[in-house]
Amino acid sequence: MQKREPEAFMREEYEKLVAADLDWKLRTLQGPTGPRAIVDGKKSIVLCSNNYLNLSAHPKVREAGKKAMDTHGAGSGSVRPIAGNMDLHEELERRIAKFKHRQAALYYMSGFAGNAGLIPQLAGEGDALFTDELNHGSIIDGVRLTKATRFIYKHNDVADLERALKEADPKFKKLLVISDGVFSMDGDIAPVGDIANVAEEWGAMVYIDDAHGEGVLGDGGRGVASHFHVEDKIQVELGTFSKALGVVGGYVAGSNDLRNYALNKSRTWLLSGTPTPSTTASCIAAIDVLETEPQHVKNLWENTNYFKKELKSMGFDIGRSETPITPVMTGDPTTAKKLSQRLFELGVFRGSARS
Ligand SMILES: *Cc1c(COP(=O)(O)O)cnc(C)c1O
């Protein structure tokens, strides 16, 4: 028998990706991100980051991080439930809750960790879970960890969701509806108002992942629930500091019941370290900036509207985008790749590419 080569499968798989031109080719930023950055040694306009408001560079956000490094050290020393729960973490959670007009919030390592840790605790055997077919990969992974029965409804199709709820209603105990607030590929907005109303009729819990809505939509950038004025009909709002807020870390916001439950049940929270004091302090400062400097969200929308208008007037198809996420539909991957390459030569960076 031939001896096993334990790593061969990785090389073979990688070579297949390379042959199909489907491997990720990473570009490198030399220095900070921002509207302009040095990418692979070249001064570029950045059109592909999620740092929508450039808060990563905001003096208050940077200073807060530096200061916390001095006052609280580089790390928290433990997972939070044992010995790593710091005043900064609790202050941030109070600030998130206040900003989101919620009773409470819980801060996770990342938005991904929030979805992967909380979703499996909200629905289990005998429950039904309803998820949009285009939901984010971190929701898909969270859903895969549950023993609940899954209903995948058509993208943004509330009638299809309602059909599934009706079908499931007599057979299951709890019902849980999960959707992205803003879809990260096409930039379209979920009909969160209608989703909330339909869910209310069936007594279903609503979980909205608003990673791309916060700092972008709603009153002062409070997100998609605020945009549709249905905060009181949505039980779980998941957010992240890695996008518009310009730092890193995730959170869920909702009732005191939600926080108590998530804190005691989410394994990604209980068994994983916490973002550093410096990161936490920068997150607090980022919320502070959103609350006190409304011009950033206003500028974002002025830039977005200008950019979309000019792209359209040049004849580009920008799909169904309603947010700053603006796809350009070229029709086929080869044209997309050529366009991307040419833009990079011209000093416009639209993302590391898989094709
Ligand atoms: C980016 C993103 C996440 C992950 O957030 P992180 O905090 O970066 O882990 C989750 N959900 C959606 C919809 C996202 O776009």
The ligand as a Gaussian input file, in Angstrom:
#p B3LYP/6-31G(d) Opt

LIG

0 1
 C      -18.864000      41.312000       7.739000
 C      -20.099000      40.655000       8.139000
 C      -20.144000      39.865000       9.298000
 C      -18.922000      39.567000      10.101000
 O      -18.569000      40.627000      10.911000
 P      -17.125000      40.618000      11.596000
 O      -17.309000      41.447000      12.808000
 O      -16.179000      41.206000      10.610000
 O      -16.820000      39.187000      11.917000
 C      -21.350000      39.323000       9.660000
 N      -22.462000      39.524000       8.937000
 C      -22.456000      40.263000       7.813000
 C      -23.731000      40.474000       7.061000
 C      -21.280000      40.848000       7.369000
 O      -21.266000      41.580000       6.258000

